[in-house]
Amino acid sequence: MISMVNRLQDALGSAGLNYNLLLPQIAVVGGQSSGKTSVLENFVGRDFLPRGTGIVTRRPLVLQLHHADNEYGEFLHCRGKKFINFDEIRQEIEAETRRLTGTKKGISPIPINLRIFSPNVLNLTLVDLPGITKIPVGDQPPDIEYQVRDMIMQYICNENCLILAVTPANMDLANSDALKLAKDVDPQGQRTIGVITMLDLMDKGTDAREILENRLLPLRRGYIGLVNRSQKDIDGKKDINTALQTEKKFFLSHPAYRHMCDRMGTPYLQRSLNQQLTSHIRDSLPALHGHLQCLLVSISKDVDTYKLYNPDDPICRTKTLIRLVQQLSGDFEKLIEGSANEVNTTNLSGGARINQIFHERFPYLLHKMKCDESKLRLEIAYAIRNIHGVRTGLFTPDMAFQAIVKKQISKLKIPCFGFVDMVRKELVSTVYECFSKLSCFPKLREETERLVTSEIREQESTCRQQITLLIDMQLAYINTKHEDFIGFTQAQPVCHSSDKKIVTGSGVQQVIRKGWLSINNVSIIAKEYWFILTADSLSWFKDNEETEKRYMLPLNNLKVRDVERSFMSSKFAFALFHTESRNVYKDHKFLELVCNTQEELDIWKSSLLRAGVFPEEVTVNAQGNGLFENFTDPQLERQVETIRNLVDSYMGIIHKTIKDLMPKAIMHLMINSVKEFISSELLAQLYALGDCSALMDESPEQRQHREQVLSKHAALQAALDIIGEISTSGHVTPLDMCPRQYGSVTIPKKSATSGKSRTRGRAPPVPGPAPPGPTCVPRRPAPAAPFSK
């Protein structure tokens, strides 16, 4: 199991991935001078780690211990080179640390991977993390404490990480920085292993028995005591094997520890870590396999694309160019025509926004062009009087009708050109959304953008010419024989029909729009409600579940008025008011509704227009030549009314025709032409530029990204293969079936007939949940006689 994790670390680390944080491992956490270095060196039996004052470990050290016949070390960044001299290993660690962090005391989260092969070690993997510090020293950055803490948290926050919390015995356990960090991420103590070092340095008359018996600050995995070499021993080159013998004698002879000496010391710690890590790996293996599989699937789509591209092969470059242009054409058509493969569920895009312009925003633009009633009647009166000249006319002149109609038709160019401009902007936005997939090749994207946007501008110009032609055709001949035109005989009794409501043929209320709006003028604080607009009423509810209706407002005789935005406001508002100056809602003459964006405001106005709620017509005093004209001639008033009705009838026909023809013209001349250009002519024009090979040059960032993705994919695939080998290699012997050995005493396996195993010198049991899996550390029964030498 441990060897498998080591191979996973090598596979993932070779690709420069930080997925090592996800692997089952043991992180060594402790303050400066807490004895972490001595613990790791005692495991190996060699002096190989840098020592000194301040922060010595400035990069995480992933230490893999392998039981082997020969003794040597290997670094992942120096593959194939064996370090037999352990002093050279220390020098290489210092050099590799300086390579990333410099000569100052800064730190780096990028780990150093070291493998130690020795007959004196058990298979084990540990991560030695920088010592916890409080105050920056020398050239250290001011926030060194938080940098170290963040680095440690990156490892120990992972649920797959066991925490080896190292605390010196001469420090109060309540002040232990290592246990404090472990408690933050593992409040139940399920994956924390306590290590108490320097037990021989405690003041006379004091001991750590209460801690080691797991009674002071209980941990699920307990505490293990150690005796480290002193600085004098290190300076005197005291052999580690001799130090281990000294440690053994200390526990056997000390009255407070001799009853549990078989569970103290470096050899027991190494065996215990080996067993607990193996069990932990076995428990974590299914979740780790699933997580790596998800990571592999998440990048598989990019990998499939990158595998098809070889930057050194001209044929591959050409195939990639053709494929990208075809993909651009397909993506653009899907966005315009709609597709069920990748649906945007957050907002409207592409063809849906163009459809909204066709049927909501353009009709609203046409209606806004209607002039106010007083001005129109004044123009009709002037036209009639100017046509009669000095004579008094007995009949209504049709020339006045044609003059007014032609003037009204000419004004339609403004909303029609605005309509073309809105569609052109949306078309460009849609095309640029498709261009994002060409960002791998900057030159190709630049040329494609230039060609497609030029085509859109050219088709926009053609469309404007056709619109001008369409308006000129309407001006060229006023068809008073149209079947929908009322004619002079029916003009007099006809009333204005422009304000009639839209009603469905079945008579059922038609829901035109739903959405959130805020009512701004009813209370001090604007409240947001869920509004529903139908053909007959505007209702609002407490929420979008539509269970608690607050009010229903009939739309009869309602108008829409624009509301100016205040200087500090970021909202957009409009108001509903009654044409007969009656209260709209309770005691309020108008109802001010607030939207979040200008687009929402336009959509609500368009929806109200469909429901028959028209914008307010701003009336001004009719003035001619600076003087107010008041026509009192009854005959003139009848003629004005007749022509007014005729103009209203004919412009209704024109509006209906324009609303029908304009989307068709835009679709044919702009949208379909651009689709045809991208699918049929774009590739030919790219080839016409000359050097097609230069178009397929990757950007440095894209080349690096492609290599990283392919390397990541290979590393993840190798990691899954390693896990697959373990899963199919056969049965793994459970750890609790292994002989249990403590010091020089071997305790046989539990007998199937006895039901209990014989143990010696155990501390009282600690209340708590059962262990998550089998382990070589036996449970603690009732106290027995002290262990004697």
ChimeraX attribute file (.defattr): number of C-alpha atoms within 10 A of each C-alpha:
attribute: neighborCount
match mode: 1-to-1
recipient: residues
	/A:1	18
	/A:2	23
	/A:3	15
	/A:4	15
	/A:5	23
	/A:6	25
	/A:7	17
	/A:8	23
	/A:9	25
	/A:10	17
	/A:11	21
	/A:12	23
	/A:13	21
	/A:14	15
	/A:15	17
	/A:16	16
	/A:17	17
	/A:18	13
	/A:19	13
	/A:20	20
	/A:21	17
	/A:22	18
	/A:23	20
	/A:24	26
	/A:25	27
	/A:26	28
	/A:27	23
	/A:28	28
	/A:29	26
	/A:30	27
	/A:31	21
	/A:32	19
	/A:33	18
	/A:34	25
	/A:35	23
	/A:36	25
	/A:37	20
	/A:38	24
	/A:39	22
	/A:40	20
	/A:41	14
	/A:42	20
	/A:43	19
	/A:44	22
	/A:45	18
	/A:46	15
	/A:47	20
	/A:48	20
	/A:49	20
	/A:50	15
	/A:51	15
	/A:52	8
	/A:53	8
	/A:54	16
	/A:55	22
	/A:56	19
	/A:57	23
	/A:58	23
	/A:59	25
	/A:60	23
	/A:61	23
	/A:62	22
	/A:63	20
	/A:64	24
	/A:65	24
	/A:66	23
	/A:67	15
	/A:68	15
	/A:69	10
	/A:70	12
	/A:71	19
	/A:72	17
	/A:73	22
	/A:74	19
	/A:75	19
	/A:76	15
	/A:77	13
	/A:78	12
	/A:79	8
	/A:80	9
	/A:81	12
	/A:82	15
	/A:83	17
	/A:84	15
	/A:85	12
	/A:86	17
	/A:87	14
	/A:88	13
	/A:89	23
	/A:90	15
	/A:91	14
	/A:92	18
	/A:93	21
	/A:94	19
	/A:95	14
	/A:96	14
	/A:97	24
	/A:98	17
	/A:99	10
	/A:100	15
	/A:101	16
	/A:102	12
	/A:103	12
	/A:104	11
	/A:105	19
	/A:106	19
	/A:107	24
	/A:108	16
	/A:109	20
	/A:110	17
	/A:111	19
	/A:112	19
	/A:113	22
	/A:114	19
	/A:115	18
	/A:116	25
	/A:117	21
	/A:118	19
	/A:119	12
	/A:120	15
	/A:121	20
	/A:122	21
	/A:123	23
	/A:124	26
	/A:125	25
	/A:126	22
	/A:127	22
	/A:128	25
	/A:129	24
	/A:130	26
	/A:131	26
	/A:132	23
	/A:133	19
	/A:134	13
	/A:135	13
	/A:136	15
	/A:137	14
	/A:138	9
	/A:139	10
	/A:140	16
	/A:141	15
	/A:142	11
	/A:143	11
	/A:144	20
	/A:145	16
	/A:146	13
	/A:147	18
	/A:148	23
	/A:149	15
	/A:150	12
	/A:151	18
	/A:152	25
	/A:153	15
	/A:154	12
	/A:155	24
	/A:156	26
	/A:157	18
	/A:158	15
	/A:159	15
	/A:160	23
	/A:161	24
	/A:162	26
	/A:163	28
	/A:164	26
	/A:165	25
	/A:166	26
	/A:167	28
	/A:168	25
	/A:169	23
	/A:170	18
	/A:171	14
	/A:172	9
	/A:173	18
	/A:174	10
	/A:175	10
	/A:176	18
	/A:177	19
	/A:178	23
	/A:179	24
	/A:180	15
	/A:181	21
	/A:182	26
	/A:183	14
	/A:184	13
	/A:185	17
	/A:186	18
	/A:187	13
	/A:188	15
	/A:189	20
	/A:190	17
	/A:191	23
	/A:192	26
	/A:193	25
	/A:194	27
	/A:195	25
	/A:196	24
	/A:197	24
	/A:198	19
	/A:199	20
	/A:200	19
	/A:201	14
	/A:202	14
	/A:203	10
	/A:204	7
	/A:205	5
	/A:206	10
	/A:207	19
	/A:208	17
	/A:209	15
	/A:210	11
	/A:211	19
	/A:212	23
	/A:213	20
	/A:214	20
	/A:215	16
	/A:216	13
	/A:217	16
	/A:218	18
	/A:219	20
	/A:220	19
	/A:221	17
	/A:222	19
	/A:223	24
	/A:224	24
	/A:225	30
	/A:226	28
	/A:227	26
	/A:228	28
	/A:229	23
	/A:230	16
	/A:231	10
	/A:232	9
	/A:233	13
	/A:234	14
	/A:235	9
	/A:236	9
	/A:237	10
	/A:238	14
	/A:239	14
	/A:240	21
	/A:241	12
	/A:242	11
	/A:243	18
	/A:244	20
	/A:245	11
	/A:246	15
	/A:247	21
	/A:248	21
	/A:249	13
	/A:250	19
	/A:251	24
	/A:252	20
	/A:253	14
	/A:254	13
	/A:255	12
	/A:256	15
	/A:257	22
	/A:258	21
	/A:259	23
	/A:260	22
	/A:261	26
	/A:262	22
	/A:263	24
	/A:264	25
	/A:265	24
	/A:266	21
	/A:267	19
	/A:268	19
	/A:269	20
	/A:270	19
	/A:271	21
	/A:272	20
	/A:273	21
	/A:274	19
	/A:275	23
	/A:276	22
	/A:277	25
	/A:278	23
	/A:279	21
	/A:280	24
	/A:281	21
	/A:282	16
	/A:283	15
	/A:284	16
	/A:285	19
	/A:286	12
	/A:287	11
	/A:288	18
	/A:289	15
	/A:290	12
	/A:291	13
	/A:292	17
	/A:293	15
	/A:294	12
	/A:295	13
	/A:296	19
	/A:297	13
	/A:298	12
	/A:299	14
	/A:300	15
	/A:301	10
	/A:302	14
	/A:303	20
	/A:304	11
	/A:305	11
	/A:306	14
	/A:307	10
	/A:308	12
	/A:309	16
	/A:310	12
	/A:311	15
	/A:312	8
	/A:313	10
	/A:314	13
	/A:315	13
	/A:316	15
	/A:317	21
	/A:318	16
	/A:319	12
	/A:320	18
	/A:321	22
	/A:322	13
	/A:323	12
	/A:324	17
	/A:325	20
	/A:326	17
	/A:327	16
	/A:328	21
	/A:329	21
	/A:330	16
	/A:331	20
	/A:332	25
	/A:333	21
	/A:334	16
	/A:335	20
	/A:336	22
	/A:337	11
	/A:338	16
	/A:339	12
	/A:340	7
	/A:341	7
	/A:342	9
	/A:343	12
	/A:344	11
	/A:345	7
	/A:346	6
	/A:347	8
	/A:348	13
	/A:349	19
	/A:350	21
	/A:351	20
	/A:352	15
	/A:353	16
	/A:354	23
	/A:355	16
	/A:356	14
	/A:357	20
	/A:358	20
	/A:359	16
	/A:360	19
	/A:361	21
	/A:362	22
	/A:363	20
	/A:364	22
	/A:365	18
	/A:366	19
	/A:367	15
	/A:368	14
	/A:369	13
	/A:370	14
	/A:371	13
	/A:372	13
	/A:373	13
	/A:374	15
	/A:375	15
	/A:376	17
	/A:377	17
	/A:378	18
	/A:379	16
	/A:380	25
	/A:381	21
	/A:382	13
	/A:383	20
	/A:384	24
	/A:385	16
	/A:386	12
	/A:387	15
	/A:388	15
	/A:389	10
	/A:390	8
	/A:391	9
	/A:392	9
	/A:393	15
	/A:394	10
	/A:395	11
	/A:396	18
	/A:397	16
	/A:398	13
	/A:399	12
	/A:400	24
	/A:401	22
	/A:402	19
	/A:403	16
	/A:404	17
	/A:405	22
	/A:406	20
	/A:407	11
	/A:408	19
	/A:409	17
	/A:410	14
	/A:411	14
	/A:412	20
	/A:413	18
	/A:414	12
	/A:415	18
	/A:416	21
	/A:417	16
	/A:418	13
	/A:419	21
	/A:420	23
	/A:421	14
	/A:422	16
	/A:423	23
	/A:424	21
	/A:425	13
	/A:426	18
	/A:427	23
	/A:428	17
	/A:429	14
	/A:430	19
	/A:431	24
	/A:432	17
	/A:433	16
	/A:434	17
	/A:435	19
	/A:436	11
	/A:437	14
	/A:438	21
	/A:439	14
	/A:440	19
	/A:441	19
	/A:442	16
	/A:443	18
	/A:444	24
	/A:445	19
	/A:446	14
	/A:447	15
	/A:448	21
	/A:449	17
	/A:450	11
	/A:451	17
	/A:452	19
	/A:453	18
	/A:454	12
	/A:455	18
	/A:456	22
	/A:457	14
	/A:458	13
	/A:459	20
	/A:460	21
	/A:461	15
	/A:462	14
	/A:463	21
	/A:464	19
	/A:465	12
	/A:466	16
	/A:467	22
	/A:468	17
	/A:469	12
	/A:470	17
	/A:471	20
	/A:472	15
	/A:473	11
	/A:474	16
	/A:475	18
	/A:476	10
	/A:477	10
	/A:478	14
	/A:479	11
	/A:480	14
	/A:481	9
	/A:482	11
	/A:483	9
	/A:484	11
	/A:485	19
	/A:486	19
	/A:487	18
	/A:488	14
	/A:489	8
	/A:490	12
	/A:491	19
	/A:492	17
	/A:493	10
	/A:494	13
	/A:495	10
	/A:496	11
	/A:497	11
	/A:498	11
	/A:499	13
	/A:500	13
	/A:501	16
	/A:502	15
	/A:503	16
	/A:504	10
	/A:505	6
	/A:506	7
	/A:507	8
	/A:508	10
	/A:509	13
	/A:510	16
	/A:511	14
	/A:512	15
	/A:513	17
	/A:514	17
	/A:515	14
	/A:516	18
	/A:517	22
	/A:518	19
	/A:519	18
	/A:520	18
	/A:521	16
	/A:522	15
	/A:523	8
	/A:524	7
	/A:525	10
	/A:526	15
	/A:527	15
	/A:528	18
	/A:529	19
	/A:530	19
	/A:531	24
	/A:532	19
	/A:533	23
	/A:534	23
	/A:535	24
	/A:536	20
	/A:537	16
	/A:538	20
	/A:539	19
	/A:540	23
	/A:541	19
	/A:542	16
	/A:543	15
	/A:544	15
	/A:545	8
	/A:546	14
	/A:547	9
	/A:548	11
	/A:549	14
	/A:550	14
	/A:551	13
	/A:552	16
	/A:553	14
	/A:554	14
	/A:555	22
	/A:556	15
	/A:557	16
	/A:558	22
	/A:559	20
	/A:560	22
	/A:561	20
	/A:562	15
	/A:563	13
	/A:564	9
	/A:565	12
	/A:566	9
	/A:567	6
	/A:568	6
	/A:569	7
	/A:570	11
	/A:571	14
	/A:572	20
	/A:573	23
	/A:574	21
	/A:575	19
	/A:576	22
	/A:577	22
	/A:578	17
	/A:579	13
	/A:580	8
	/A:581	11
	/A:582	13
	/A:583	13
	/A:584	18
	/A:585	15
	/A:586	9
	/A:587	9
	/A:588	13
	/A:589	15
	/A:590	23
	/A:591	21
	/A:592	22
	/A:593	21
	/A:594	23
	/A:595	21
	/A:596	14
	/A:597	12
	/A:598	12
	/A:599	12
	/A:600	17
	/A:601	20
	/A:602	18
	/A:603	17
	/A:604	22
	/A:605	22
	/A:606	25
	/A:607	22
	/A:608	24
	/A:609	21
	/A:610	20
	/A:611	25
	/A:612	22
	/A:613	24
	/A:614	23
	/A:615	21
	/A:616	16
	/A:617	15
	/A:618	10
	/A:619	11
	/A:620	10
	/A:621	10
	/A:622	16
	/A:623	12
	/A:624	11
	/A:625	6
	/A:626	7
	/A:627	9
	/A:628	10
	/A:629	12
	/A:630	9
	/A:631	10
	/A:632	8
	/A:633	8
	/A:634	9
	/A:635	13
	/A:636	20
	/A:637	14
	/A:638	13
	/A:639	21
	/A:640	24
	/A:641	20
	/A:642	23
	/A:643	27
	/A:644	22
	/A:645	24
	/A:646	25
	/A:647	25
	/A:648	20
	/A:649	20
	/A:650	22
	/A:651	17
	/A:652	16
	/A:653	16
	/A:654	18
	/A:655	16
	/A:656	12
	/A:657	11
	/A:658	19
	/A:659	17
	/A:660	13
	/A:661	14
	/A:662	20
	/A:663	20
	/A:664	13
	/A:665	17
	/A:666	23
	/A:667	16
	/A:668	14
	/A:669	19
	/A:670	25
	/A:671	22
	/A:672	14
	/A:673	16
	/A:674	25
	/A:675	17
	/A:676	14
	/A:677	18
	/A:678	23
	/A:679	18
	/A:680	14
	/A:681	13
	/A:682	20
	/A:683	17
	/A:684	10
	/A:685	14
	/A:686	18
	/A:687	13
	/A:688	10
	/A:689	10
	/A:690	10
	/A:691	10
	/A:692	17
	/A:693	16
	/A:694	12
	/A:695	22
	/A:696	22
	/A:697	17
	/A:698	18
	/A:699	14
	/A:700	11
	/A:701	9
	/A:702	15
	/A:703	15
	/A:704	11
	/A:705	13
	/A:706	20
	/A:707	13
	/A:708	15
	/A:709	18
	/A:710	19
	/A:711	18
	/A:712	23
	/A:713	22
	/A:714	17
	/A:715	23
	/A:716	22
	/A:717	17
	/A:718	16
	/A:719	23
	/A:720	19
	/A:721	14
	/A:722	16
	/A:723	21
	/A:724	12
	/A:725	12
	/A:726	15
	/A:727	13
	/A:728	8
	/A:729	9
	/A:730	8
	/A:731	8
	/A:732	10
	/A:733	8
	/A:734	14
	/A:735	17
	/A:736	17
	/A:737	13
	/A:738	14
	/A:739	12
	/A:740	17
	/A:741	16
	/A:742	18
	/A:743	13
	/A:744	7
	/A:745	9
	/A:746	10
	/A:747	14
	/A:748	14
	/A:749	14
	/A:750	16
	/A:751	10
	/A:752	8
	/A:753	6
	/A:754	8
	/A:755	7
	/A:756	11
	/A:757	15
	/A:758	11
	/A:759	15
	/A:760	18
	/A:761	20
	/A:762	21
	/A:763	18
	/A:764	15
	/A:765	14
	/A:766	16
	/A:767	9
	/A:768	11
	/A:769	9
	/A:770	8
	/A:771	11
	/A:772	10
	/A:773	13
	/A:774	15
	/A:775	20
	/A:776	20
	/A:777	17
	/A:778	12
	/A:779	16
	/A:780	14
	/A:781	17
	/A:782	12
	/A:783	14
	/A:784	13
	/A:785	9
	/A:786	15
	/A:787	15
	/A:788	10
	/A:789	8
